[in-house]
Amino acid sequence: MLVLSRKKGETLVIDENIEITVLAIDGETVKLGISAPKNVDIYRKEIFEAIQQSNQQAAMDVKQLSQFKQFHEKKD
């Protein structure tokens, strides 16, 4: 992990097309502004993990439904 120190108003550049700017610092809270192309998805980590978990559950549900259908097709 790269660790950098930035002050209010300073910016980081990632891959020439993503900019992260420190907008404000209030105690232990840092407010960031992110400029990125529209095709770049940006999520808070807890939201990203919830999406991944939901996708995994949906994939398992689809697999179980498929197995259920195959089982009943064989019975008929």
PDB file with SEQRES, HELIX, SHEET and CRYST1 records, atoms N, CA, C and O in Angstrom:
SEQRES   1 A   76  MET LEU VAL LEU SER ARG LYS LYS GLY GLU THR LEU VAL          
SEQRES   2 A   76  ILE ASP GLU ASN ILE GLU ILE THR VAL LEU ALA ILE ASP          
SEQRES   3 A   76  GLY GLU THR VAL LYS LEU GLY ILE SER ALA PRO LYS ASN          
SEQRES   4 A   76  VAL ASP ILE TYR ARG LYS GLU ILE PHE GLU ALA ILE GLN          
SEQRES   5 A   76  GLN SER ASN GLN GLN ALA ALA MET ASP VAL LYS GLN LEU          
SEQRES   6 A   76  SER GLN PHE LYS GLN PHE HIS GLU LYS LYS ASP                  
HELIX    1 AA1 LYS A   45  LYS A   75  1                                  31    
SHEET    1 AA1 3 THR A  11  ILE A  14  0                                        
SHEET    2 AA1 3 ILE A  18  ASP A  26 -1                                        
SHEET    3 AA1 3 THR A  29  SER A  35 -1                                        
CRYST1    1.000    1.000    1.000  90.00  90.00  90.00 P 1           1          
ATOM      1  N   MET A   1       0.848  -1.174   0.000  1.00  0.00           N  
ATOM      2  CA  MET A   1       0.000   0.000   0.000  1.00  0.00           C  
ATOM      3  C   MET A   1       0.895   1.240   0.000  1.00  0.00           C  
ATOM      4  O   MET A   1       1.833   1.355   0.790  1.00  0.00           O  
ATOM      5  N   LEU A   2       0.587   2.135  -0.882  1.00  0.00           N  
ATOM      6  CA  LEU A   2       1.280   3.419  -0.933  1.00  0.00           C  
ATOM      7  C   LEU A   2       0.628   4.356   0.065  1.00  0.00           C  
ATOM      8  O   LEU A   2      -0.593   4.510   0.059  1.00  0.00           O  
ATOM      9  N   VAL A   3       1.416   4.981   0.917  1.00  0.00           N  
ATOM     10  CA  VAL A   3       0.896   5.919   1.905  1.00  0.00           C  
ATOM     11  C   VAL A   3       1.445   7.303   1.584  1.00  0.00           C  
ATOM     12  O   VAL A   3       2.658   7.499   1.504  1.00  0.00           O  
ATOM     13  N   LEU A   4       0.537   8.258   1.400  1.00  0.00           N  
ATOM     14  CA  LEU A   4       0.917   9.631   1.065  1.00  0.00           C  
ATOM     15  C   LEU A   4       0.273  10.592   2.048  1.00  0.00           C  
ATOM     16  O   LEU A   4      -0.813  10.338   2.568  1.00  0.00           O  
ATOM     17  N   SER A   5       0.961  11.700   2.293  1.00  0.00           N  
ATOM     18  CA  SER A   5       0.381  12.771   3.100  1.00  0.00           C  
ATOM     19  C   SER A   5      -0.038  13.892   2.169  1.00  0.00           C  
ATOM     20  O   SER A   5       0.719  14.282   1.279  1.00  0.00           O  
ATOM     21  N   ARG A   6      -1.233  14.409   2.368  1.00  0.00           N  
ATOM     22  CA  ARG A   6      -1.750  15.513   1.556  1.00  0.00           C  
ATOM     23  C   ARG A   6      -2.392  16.524   2.489  1.00  0.00           C  
ATOM     24  O   ARG A   6      -2.927  16.164   3.538  1.00  0.00           O  
ATOM     25  N   LYS A   7      -2.336  17.774   2.106  1.00  0.00           N  
ATOM     26  CA  LYS A   7      -2.990  18.846   2.854  1.00  0.00           C  
ATOM     27  C   LYS A   7      -4.237  19.279   2.102  1.00  0.00           C  
ATOM     28  O   LYS A   7      -4.422  18.941   0.933  1.00  0.00           O  
ATOM     29  N   LYS A   8      -5.086  20.029   2.783  1.00  0.00           N  
ATOM     30  CA  LYS A   8      -6.296  20.547   2.159  1.00  0.00           C  
ATOM     31  C   LYS A   8      -5.942  21.276   0.866  1.00  0.00           C  
ATOM     32  O   LYS A   8      -5.042  22.115   0.837  1.00  0.00           O  
ATOM     33  N   GLY A   9      -6.663  20.941  -0.202  1.00  0.00           N  
ATOM     34  CA  GLY A   9      -6.443  21.561  -1.503  1.00  0.00           C  
ATOM     35  C   GLY A   9      -5.442  20.836  -2.384  1.00  0.00           C  
ATOM     36  O   GLY A   9      -5.318  21.156  -3.566  1.00  0.00           O  
ATOM     37  N   GLU A  10      -4.730  19.873  -1.835  1.00  0.00           N  
ATOM     38  CA  GLU A  10      -3.751  19.125  -2.637  1.00  0.00           C  
ATOM     39  C   GLU A  10      -4.424  17.931  -3.317  1.00  0.00           C  
ATOM     40  O   GLU A  10      -5.424  17.398  -2.836  1.00  0.00           O  
ATOM     41  N   THR A  11      -3.846  17.532  -4.444  1.00  0.00           N  
ATOM     42  CA  THR A  11      -4.461  16.519  -5.308  1.00  0.00           C  
ATOM     43  C   THR A  11      -3.499  15.391  -5.620  1.00  0.00           C  
ATOM     44  O   THR A  11      -2.289  15.596  -5.717  1.00  0.00           O  
ATOM     45  N   LEU A  12      -4.054  14.196  -5.777  1.00  0.00           N  
ATOM     46  CA  LEU A  12      -3.329  13.025  -6.280  1.00  0.00           C  
ATOM     47  C   LEU A  12      -3.847  12.721  -7.676  1.00  0.00           C  
ATOM     48  O   LEU A  12      -5.025  12.933  -7.965  1.00  0.00           O  
ATOM     49  N   VAL A  13      -2.972  12.226  -8.541  1.00  0.00           N  
ATOM     50  CA  VAL A  13      -3.374  11.821  -9.882  1.00  0.00           C  
ATOM     51  C   VAL A  13      -3.083  10.337 -10.032  1.00  0.00           C  
ATOM     52  O   VAL A  13      -1.986   9.872  -9.720  1.00  0.00           O  
ATOM     53  N   ILE A  14      -4.079   9.595 -10.515  1.00  0.00           N  
ATOM     54  CA  ILE A  14      -3.933   8.161 -10.745  1.00  0.00           C  
ATOM     55  C   ILE A  14      -4.170   7.896 -12.224  1.00  0.00           C  
ATOM     56  O   ILE A  14      -5.211   8.256 -12.773  1.00  0.00           O  
ATOM     57  N   ASP A  15      -3.204   7.271 -12.853  1.00  0.00           N  
ATOM     58  CA  ASP A  15      -3.331   6.827 -14.241  1.00  0.00           C  
ATOM     59  C   ASP A  15      -3.742   7.954 -15.197  1.00  0.00           C  
ATOM     60  O   ASP A  15      -4.499   7.722 -16.140  1.00  0.00           O  
ATOM     61  N   GLU A  16      -3.263   9.130 -14.964  1.00  0.00           N  
ATOM     62  CA  GLU A  16      -3.438  10.305 -15.827  1.00  0.00           C  
ATOM     63  C   GLU A  16      -4.868  10.806 -15.975  1.00  0.00           C  
ATOM     64  O   GLU A  16      -5.073  11.893 -16.516  1.00  0.00           O  
ATOM     65  N   ASN A  17      -5.881  10.042 -15.509  1.00  0.00           N  
ATOM     66  CA  ASN A  17      -7.247  10.496 -15.737  1.00  0.00           C  
ATOM     67  C   ASN A  17      -8.139  10.458 -14.498  1.00  0.00           C  
ATOM     68  O   ASN A  17      -9.345  10.683 -14.596  1.00  0.00           O  
ATOM     69  N   ILE A  18      -7.559  10.176 -13.341  1.00  0.00           N  
ATOM     70  CA  ILE A  18      -8.316  10.188 -12.091  1.00  0.00           C  
ATOM     71  C   ILE A  18      -7.606  11.127 -11.124  1.00  0.00           C  
ATOM     72  O   ILE A  18      -6.410  10.986 -10.871  1.00  0.00           O  
ATOM     73  N   GLU A  19      -8.353  12.080 -10.590  1.00  0.00           N  
ATOM     74  CA  GLU A  19      -7.792  13.024  -9.623  1.00  0.00           C  
ATOM     75  C   GLU A  19      -8.560  12.922  -8.311  1.00  0.00           C  
ATOM     76  O   GLU A  19      -9.790  12.899  -8.298  1.00  0.00           O  
ATOM     77  N   ILE A  20      -7.819  12.862  -7.212  1.00  0.00           N  
ATOM     78  CA  ILE A  20      -8.407  12.841  -5.880  1.00  0.00           C  
ATOM     79  C   ILE A  20      -7.880  14.057  -5.142  1.00  0.00           C  
ATOM     80  O   ILE A  20      -6.673  14.201  -4.951  1.00  0.00           O  
ATOM     81  N   THR A  21      -8.792  14.938  -4.723  1.00  0.00           N  
ATOM     82  CA  THR A  21      -8.418  16.187  -4.066  1.00  0.00           C  
ATOM     83  C   THR A  21      -8.937  16.189  -2.633  1.00  0.00           C  
ATOM     84  O   THR A  21     -10.086  15.829  -2.379  1.00  0.00           O  
ATOM     85  N   VAL A  22      -8.078  16.599  -1.697  1.00  0.00           N  
ATOM     86  CA  VAL A  22      -8.497  16.761  -0.311  1.00  0.00           C  
ATOM     87  C   VAL A  22      -9.259  18.082  -0.233  1.00  0.00           C  
ATOM     88  O   VAL A  22      -8.683  19.153  -0.420  1.00  0.00           O  
ATOM     89  N   LEU A  23     -10.565  17.994   0.046  1.00  0.00           N  
ATOM     90  CA  LEU A  23     -11.406  19.189   0.091  1.00  0.00           C  
ATOM     91  C   LEU A  23     -11.470  19.802   1.481  1.00  0.00           C  
ATOM     92  O   LEU A  23     -11.478  21.023   1.630  1.00  0.00           O  
ATOM     93  N   ALA A  24     -11.514  18.941   2.503  1.00  0.00           N  
ATOM     94  CA  ALA A  24     -11.616  19.443   3.873  1.00  0.00           C  
ATOM     95  C   ALA A  24     -11.126  18.386   4.845  1.00  0.00           C  
ATOM     96  O   ALA A  24     -11.179  17.188   4.565  1.00  0.00           O  
ATOM     97  N   ILE A  25     -10.657  18.842   5.974  1.00  0.00           N  
ATOM     98  CA  ILE A  25     -10.245  17.949   7.054  1.00  0.00           C  
ATOM     99  C   ILE A  25     -10.900  18.483   8.320  1.00  0.00           C  
ATOM    100  O   ILE A  25     -10.694  19.636   8.700  1.00  0.00           O  
ATOM    101  N   ASP A  26     -11.702  17.622   8.978  1.00  0.00           N  
ATOM    102  CA  ASP A  26     -12.397  18.024  10.195  1.00  0.00           C  
ATOM    103  C   ASP A  26     -12.199  16.937  11.231  1.00  0.00           C  
ATOM    104  O   ASP A  26     -12.922  15.941  11.231  1.00  0.00           O  
ATOM    105  N   GLY A  27     -11.238  17.113  12.106  1.00  0.00           N  
ATOM    106  CA  GLY A  27     -10.917  16.083  13.095  1.00  0.00           C  
ATOM    107  C   GLY A  27     -10.381  14.857  12.396  1.00  0.00           C  
ATOM    108  O   GLY A  27      -9.355  14.922  11.718  1.00  0.00           O  
ATOM    109  N   GLU A  28     -11.075  13.722  12.558  1.00  0.00           N  
ATOM    110  CA  GLU A  28     -10.637  12.481  11.922  1.00  0.00           C  
ATOM    111  C   GLU A  28     -11.363  12.218  10.609  1.00  0.00           C  
ATOM    112  O   GLU A  28     -11.220  11.145  10.021  1.00  0.00           O  
ATOM    113  N   THR A  29     -12.133  13.184  10.153  1.00  0.00           N  
ATOM    114  CA  THR A  29     -12.877  13.031   8.910  1.00  0.00           C  
ATOM    115  C   THR A  29     -12.202  13.825   7.797  1.00  0.00           C  
ATOM    116  O   THR A  29     -11.894  15.006   7.954  1.00  0.00           O  
ATOM    117  N   VAL A  30     -11.982  13.158   6.678  1.00  0.00           N  
ATOM    118  CA  VAL A  30     -11.376  13.801   5.508  1.00  0.00           C  
ATOM    119  C   VAL A  30     -12.415  13.778   4.399  1.00  0.00           C  
ATOM    120  O   VAL A  30     -12.980  12.726   4.099  1.00  0.00           O  
ATOM    121  N   LYS A  31     -12.669  14.920   3.792  1.00  0.00           N  
ATOM    122  CA  LYS A  31     -13.614  14.992   2.672  1.00  0.00           C  
ATOM    123  C   LYS A  31     -12.789  15.025   1.394  1.00  0.00           C  
ATOM    124  O   LYS A  31     -11.937  15.896   1.217  1.00  0.00           O  
ATOM    125  N   LEU A  32     -13.052  14.061   0.496  1.00  0.00           N  
ATOM    126  CA  LEU A  32     -12.317  13.933  -0.755  1.00  0.00           C  
ATOM    127  C   LEU A  32     -13.225  14.251  -1.934  1.00  0.00           C  
ATOM    128  O   LEU A  32     -14.418  13.947  -1.912  1.00  0.00           O  
ATOM    129  N   GLY A  33     -12.654  14.859  -2.955  1.00  0.00           N  
ATOM    130  CA  GLY A  33     -13.335  15.045  -4.220  1.00  0.00           C  
ATOM    131  C   GLY A  33     -12.648  14.164  -5.246  1.00  0.00           C  
ATOM    132  O   GLY A  33     -11.420  14.143  -5.320  1.00  0.00           O  
ATOM    133  N   ILE A  34     -13.424  13.436  -6.041  1.00  0.00           N  
ATOM    134  CA  ILE A  34     -12.844  12.513  -7.014  1.00  0.00           C  
ATOM    135  C   ILE A  34     -13.346  12.882  -8.406  1.00  0.00           C  
ATOM    136  O   ILE A  34     -14.550  12.953  -8.652  1.00  0.00           O  
ATOM    137  N   SER A  35     -12.406  13.114  -9.302  1.00  0.00           N  
ATOM    138  CA  SER A  35     -12.728  13.362 -10.709  1.00  0.00           C  
ATOM    139  C   SER A  35     -12.215  12.177 -11.507  1.00  0.00           C  
ATOM    140  O   SER A  35     -11.025  11.863 -11.487  1.00  0.00           O  
ATOM    141  N   ALA A  36     -13.141  11.519 -12.217  1.00  0.00           N  
ATOM    142  CA  ALA A  36     -12.773  10.333 -12.992  1.00  0.00           C  
ATOM    143  C   ALA A  36     -13.698  10.246 -14.199  1.00  0.00           C  
ATOM    144  O   ALA A  36     -14.786  10.823 -14.196  1.00  0.00           O  
ATOM    145  N   PRO A  37     -13.267   9.523 -15.232  1.00  0.00           N  
ATOM    146  CA  PRO A  37     -14.148   9.313 -16.386  1.00  0.00           C  
ATOM    147  C   PRO A  37     -15.440   8.613 -15.955  1.00  0.00           C  
ATOM    148  O   PRO A  37     -15.457   7.879 -14.967  1.00  0.00           O  
ATOM    149  N   LYS A  38     -16.507   8.846 -16.698  1.00  0.00           N  
ATOM    150  CA  LYS A  38     -17.816   8.269 -16.352  1.00  0.00           C  
ATOM    151  C   LYS A  38     -17.817   6.743 -16.358  1.00  0.00           C  
ATOM    152  O   LYS A  38     -18.652   6.129 -15.694  1.00  0.00           O  
ATOM    153  N   ASN A  39     -16.894   6.120 -17.096  1.00  0.00           N  
ATOM    154  CA  ASN A  39     -16.865   4.659 -17.157  1.00  0.00           C  
ATOM    155  C   ASN A  39     -16.135   4.039 -15.963  1.00  0.00           C  
ATOM    156  O   ASN A  39     -16.045   2.815 -15.873  1.00  0.00           O  
ATOM    157  N   VAL A  40     -15.617   4.854 -15.052  1.00  0.00           N  
ATOM    158  CA  VAL A  40     -14.930   4.351 -13.861  1.00  0.00           C  
ATOM    159  C   VAL A  40     -15.926   4.327 -12.702  1.00  0.00           C  
ATOM    160  O   VAL A  40     -16.450   5.368 -12.306  1.00  0.00           O  
ATOM    161  N   ASP A  41     -16.180   3.144 -12.165  1.00  0.00           N  
ATOM    162  CA  ASP A  41     -17.071   3.007 -11.012  1.00  0.00           C  
ATOM    163  C   ASP A  41     -16.313   3.362  -9.745  1.00  0.00           C  
ATOM    164  O   ASP A  41     -15.176   2.929  -9.555  1.00  0.00           O  
ATOM    165  N   ILE A  42     -16.938   4.150  -8.876  1.00  0.00           N  
ATOM    166  CA  ILE A  42     -16.333   4.547  -7.610  1.00  0.00           C  
ATOM    167  C   ILE A  42     -17.321   4.217  -6.504  1.00  0.00           C  
ATOM    168  O   ILE A  42     -18.457   4.690  -6.517  1.00  0.00           O  
ATOM    169  N   TYR A  43     -16.883   3.397  -5.539  1.00  0.00           N  
ATOM    170  CA  TYR A  43     -17.730   2.990  -4.426  1.00  0.00           C  
ATOM    171  C   TYR A  43     -16.974   3.152  -3.116  1.00  0.00           C  
ATOM    172  O   TYR A  43     -15.748   3.051  -3.079  1.00  0.00           O  
ATOM    173  N   ARG A  44     -17.714   3.404  -2.040  1.00  0.00           N  
ATOM    174  CA  ARG A  44     -17.135   3.247  -0.710  1.00  0.00           C  
ATOM    175  C   ARG A  44     -16.938   1.747  -0.520  1.00  0.00           C  
ATOM    176  O   ARG A  44     -17.726   0.948  -1.027  1.00  0.00           O  
ATOM    177  N   LYS A  45     -15.901   1.364   0.202  1.00  0.00           N  
ATOM    178  CA  LYS A  45     -15.563  -0.053   0.314  1.00  0.00           C  
ATOM    179  C   LYS A  45     -16.712  -0.887   0.861  1.00  0.00           C  
ATOM    180  O   LYS A  45     -16.963  -1.986   0.366  1.00  0.00           O  
ATOM    181  N   GLU A  46     -17.420  -0.382   1.882  1.00  0.00           N  
ATOM    182  CA  GLU A  46     -18.502  -1.176   2.474  1.00  0.00           C  
ATOM    183  C   GLU A  46     -19.632  -1.393   1.470  1.00  0.00           C  
ATOM    184  O   GLU A  46     -20.283  -2.438   1.502  1.00  0.00           O  
ATOM    185  N   ILE A  47     -19.877  -0.442   0.591  1.00  0.00           N  
ATOM    186  CA  ILE A  47     -20.895  -0.602  -0.448  1.00  0.00           C  
ATOM    187  C   ILE A  47     -20.415  -1.609  -1.494  1.00  0.00           C  
ATOM    188  O   ILE A  47     -21.183  -2.463  -1.937  1.00  0.00           O  
ATOM    189  N   PHE A  48     -19.140  -1.506  -1.886  1.00  0.00           N  
ATOM    190  CA  PHE A  48     -18.559  -2.440  -2.859  1.00  0.00           C  
ATOM    191  C   PHE A  48     -18.649  -3.866  -2.352  1.00  0.00           C  
ATOM    192  O   PHE A  48     -19.013  -4.774  -3.100  1.00  0.00           O  
ATOM    193  N   GLU A  49     -18.317  -4.071  -1.075  1.00  0.00           N  
ATOM    194  CA  GLU A  49     -18.377  -5.418  -0.498  1.00  0.00           C  
ATOM    195  C   GLU A  49     -19.823  -5.924  -0.438  1.00  0.00           C  
ATOM    196  O   GLU A  49     -20.070  -7.107  -0.668  1.00  0.00           O  
ATOM    197  N   ALA A  50     -20.772  -5.044  -0.134  1.00  0.00           N  
ATOM    198  CA  ALA A  50     -22.184  -5.455  -0.103  1.00  0.00           C  
ATOM    199  C   ALA A  50     -22.658  -5.855  -1.501  1.00  0.00           C  
ATOM    200  O   ALA A  50     -23.416  -6.814  -1.642  1.00  0.00           O  
ATOM    201  N   ILE A  51     -22.225  -5.137  -2.527  1.00  0.00           N  
ATOM    202  CA  ILE A  51     -22.579  -5.476  -3.906  1.00  0.00           C  
ATOM    203  C   ILE A  51     -22.001  -6.836  -4.279  1.00  0.00           C  
ATOM    204  O   ILE A  51     -22.689  -7.667  -4.873  1.00  0.00           O  
ATOM    205  N   GLN A  52     -20.735  -7.060  -3.928  1.00  0.00           N  
ATOM    206  CA  GLN A  52     -20.110  -8.356  -4.221  1.00  0.00           C  
ATOM    207  C   GLN A  52     -20.861  -9.493  -3.534  1.00  0.00           C  
ATOM    208  O   GLN A  52     -21.115 -10.531  -4.146  1.00  0.00           O  
ATOM    209  N   GLN A  53     -21.215  -9.302  -2.276  1.00  0.00           N  
ATOM    210  CA  GLN A  53     -21.932 -10.337  -1.527  1.00  0.00           C  
ATOM    211  C   GLN A  53     -23.301 -10.599  -2.155  1.00  0.00           C  
ATOM    212  O   GLN A  53     -23.726 -11.747  -2.280  1.00  0.00           O  
ATOM    213  N   SER A  54     -23.973  -9.543  -2.542  1.00  0.00           N  
ATOM    214  CA  SER A  54     -25.276  -9.690  -3.184  1.00  0.00           C  
ATOM    215  C   SER A  54     -25.148 -10.432  -4.512  1.00  0.00           C  
ATOM    216  O   SER A  54     -25.979 -11.283  -4.829  1.00  0.00           O  
ATOM    217  N   ASN A  55     -24.125 -10.119  -5.282  1.00  0.00           N  
ATOM    218  CA  ASN A  55     -23.902 -10.804  -6.561  1.00  0.00           C  
ATOM    219  C   ASN A  55     -23.599 -12.283  -6.354  1.00  0.00           C  
ATOM    220  O   ASN A  55     -24.079 -13.131  -7.106  1.00  0.00           O  
ATOM    221  N   GLN A  56     -22.802 -12.590  -5.332  1.00  0.00           N  
ATOM    222  CA  GLN A  56     -22.489 -13.991  -5.043  1.00  0.00           C  
ATOM    223  C   GLN A  56     -23.757 -14.753  -4.639  1.00  0.00           C  
ATOM    224  O   GLN A  56     -23.961 -15.893  -5.056  1.00  0.00           O  
ATOM    225  N   GLN A  57     -24.602 -14.115  -3.827  1.00  0.00           N  
ATOM    226  CA  GLN A  57     -25.840 -14.755  -3.402  1.00  0.00           C  
ATOM    227  C   GLN A  57     -26.760 -14.982  -4.600  1.00  0.00           C  
ATOM    228  O   GLN A  57     -27.379 -16.040  -4.722  1.00  0.00           O  
ATOM    229  N   ALA A  58     -26.847 -13.997  -5.474  1.00  0.00           N  
ATOM    230  CA  ALA A  58     -27.691 -14.133  -6.668  1.00  0.00           C  
ATOM    231  C   ALA A  58     -27.191 -15.267  -7.563  1.00  0.00           C  
ATOM    232  O   ALA A  58     -27.990 -16.024  -8.114  1.00  0.00           O  
ATOM    233  N   ALA A  59     -25.875 -15.381  -7.705  1.00  0.00           N  
ATOM    234  CA  ALA A  59     -25.304 -16.458  -8.525  1.00  0.00           C  
ATOM    235  C   ALA A  59     -25.632 -17.823  -7.915  1.00  0.00           C  
ATOM    236  O   ALA A  59     -25.945 -18.771  -8.635  1.00  0.00           O  
ATOM    237  N   MET A  60     -25.560 -17.916  -6.588  1.00  0.00           N  
ATOM    238  CA  MET A  60     -25.909 -19.184  -5.932  1.00  0.00           C  
ATOM    239  C   MET A  60     -27.393 -19.488  -6.113  1.00  0.00           C  
ATOM    240  O   MET A  60     -27.765 -20.640  -6.334  1.00  0.00           O  
ATOM    241  N   ASP A  61     -28.245 -18.465  -6.023  1.00  0.00           N  
ATOM    242  CA  ASP A  61     -29.682 -18.662  -6.212  1.00  0.00           C  
ATOM    243  C   ASP A  61     -29.988 -19.164  -7.626  1.00  0.00           C  
ATOM    244  O   ASP A  61     -30.818 -20.055  -7.806  1.00  0.00           O  
ATOM    245  N   VAL A  62     -29.318 -18.593  -8.621  1.00  0.00           N  
ATOM    246  CA  VAL A  62     -29.525 -19.010 -10.008  1.00  0.00           C  
ATOM    247  C   VAL A  62     -29.087 -20.461 -10.187  1.00  0.00           C  
ATOM    248  O   VAL A  62     -29.764 -21.242 -10.855  1.00  0.00           O  
ATOM    249  N   LYS A  63     -27.961 -20.813  -9.593  1.00  0.00           N  
ATOM    250  CA  LYS A  63     -27.466 -22.190  -9.703  1.00  0.00           C  
ATOM    251  C   LYS A  63     -28.441 -23.166  -9.047  1.00  0.00           C  
ATOM    252  O   LYS A  63     -28.726 -24.228  -9.599  1.00  0.00           O  
ATOM    253  N   GLN A  64     -28.950 -22.806  -7.868  1.00  0.00           N  
ATOM    254  CA  GLN A  64     -29.903 -23.683  -7.184  1.00  0.00           C  
ATOM    255  C   GLN A  64     -31.200 -23.818  -7.972  1.00  0.00           C  
ATOM    256  O   GLN A  64     -31.772 -24.905  -8.044  1.00  0.00           O  
ATOM    257  N   LEU A  65     -31.660 -22.738  -8.553  1.00  0.00           N  
ATOM    258  CA  LEU A  65     -32.884 -22.784  -9.361  1.00  0.00           C  
ATOM    259  C   LEU A  65     -32.682 -23.677 -10.579  1.00  0.00           C  
ATOM    260  O   LEU A  65     -33.567 -24.452 -10.941  1.00  0.00           O  
ATOM    261  N   SER A  66     -31.518 -23.566 -11.209  1.00  0.00           N  
ATOM    262  CA  SER A  66     -31.211 -24.393 -12.370  1.00  0.00           C  
ATOM    263  C   SER A  66     -31.191 -25.870 -11.987  1.00  0.00           C  
ATOM    264  O   SER A  66     -31.728 -26.710 -12.709  1.00  0.00           O  
ATOM    265  N   GLN A  67     -30.573 -26.183 -10.855  1.00  0.00           N  
ATOM    266  CA  GLN A  67     -30.527 -27.571 -10.394  1.00  0.00           C  
ATOM    267  C   GLN A  67     -31.928 -28.084 -10.074  1.00  0.00           C  
ATOM    268  O   GLN A  67     -32.253 -29.234 -10.367  1.00  0.00           O  
ATOM    269  N   PHE A  68     -32.757 -27.226  -9.472  1.00  0.00           N  
ATOM    270  CA  PHE A  68     -34.136 -27.595  -9.156  1.00  0.00           C  
ATOM    271  C   PHE A  68     -34.915 -27.907 -10.423  1.00  0.00           C  
ATOM    272  O   PHE A  68     -35.649 -28.893 -10.479  1.00  0.00           O  
ATOM    273  N   LYS A  69     -34.757 -27.067 -11.438  1.00  0.00           N  
ATOM    274  CA  LYS A  69     -35.460 -27.285 -12.708  1.00  0.00           C  
ATOM    275  C   LYS A  69     -34.996 -28.585 -13.367  1.00  0.00           C  
ATOM    276  O   LYS A  69     -35.817 -29.351 -13.873  1.00  0.00           O  
ATOM    277  N   GLN A  70     -33.685 -28.837 -13.363  1.00  0.00           N  
ATOM    278  CA  GLN A  70     -33.156 -30.060 -13.968  1.00  0.00           C  
ATOM    279  C   GLN A  70     -33.698 -31.298 -13.250  1.00  0.00           C  
ATOM    280  O   GLN A  70     -34.038 -32.291 -13.892  1.00  0.00           O  
ATOM    281  N   PHE A  71     -33.775 -31.238 -11.934  1.00  0.00           N  
ATOM    282  CA  PHE A  71     -34.279 -32.349 -11.139  1.00  0.00           C  
ATOM    283  C   PHE A  71     -35.732 -32.656 -11.523  1.00  0.00           C  
ATOM    284  O   PHE A  71     -36.104 -33.813 -11.720  1.00  0.00           O  
ATOM    285  N   HIS A  72     -36.536 -31.606 -11.623  1.00  0.00           N  
ATOM    286  CA  HIS A  72     -37.961 -31.821 -11.932  1.00  0.00           C  
ATOM    287  C   HIS A  72     -38.180 -32.202 -13.392  1.00  0.00           C  
ATOM    288  O   HIS A  72     -39.150 -32.896 -13.697  1.00  0.00           O  
ATOM    289  N   GLU A  73     -37.328 -31.780 -14.283  1.00  0.00           N  
ATOM    290  CA  GLU A  73     -37.444 -32.183 -15.680  1.00  0.00           C  
ATOM    291  C   GLU A  73     -37.149 -33.676 -15.826  1.00  0.00           C  
ATOM    292  O   GLU A  73     -37.768 -34.351 -16.649  1.00  0.00           O  
ATOM    293  N   LYS A  74     -36.213 -34.192 -15.038  1.00  0.00           N  
ATOM    294  CA  LYS A  74     -35.870 -35.609 -15.088  1.00  0.00           C  
ATOM    295  C   LYS A  74     -36.991 -36.458 -14.525  1.00  0.00           C  
ATOM    296  O   LYS A  74     -37.210 -37.581 -14.979  1.00  0.00           O  
ATOM    297  N   LYS A  75     -37.716 -35.921 -13.521  1.00  0.00           N  
ATOM    298  CA  LYS A  75     -38.836 -36.664 -12.906  1.00  0.00           C  
ATOM    299  C   LYS A  75     -39.993 -36.801 -13.884  1.00  0.00           C  
ATOM    300  O   LYS A  75     -40.716 -37.797 -13.851  1.00  0.00           O  
ATOM    301  N   ASP A  76     -40.176 -35.823 -14.744  1.00  0.00           N  
ATOM    302  CA  ASP A  76     -41.335 -35.821 -15.655  1.00  0.00           C  
ATOM    303  C   ASP A  76     -41.091 -36.702 -16.819  1.00  0.00           C  
ATOM    304  O   ASP A  76     -41.952 -36.828 -17.690  1.00  0.00           O  
TER     305      ASP A  76                                                      
END                                                                             
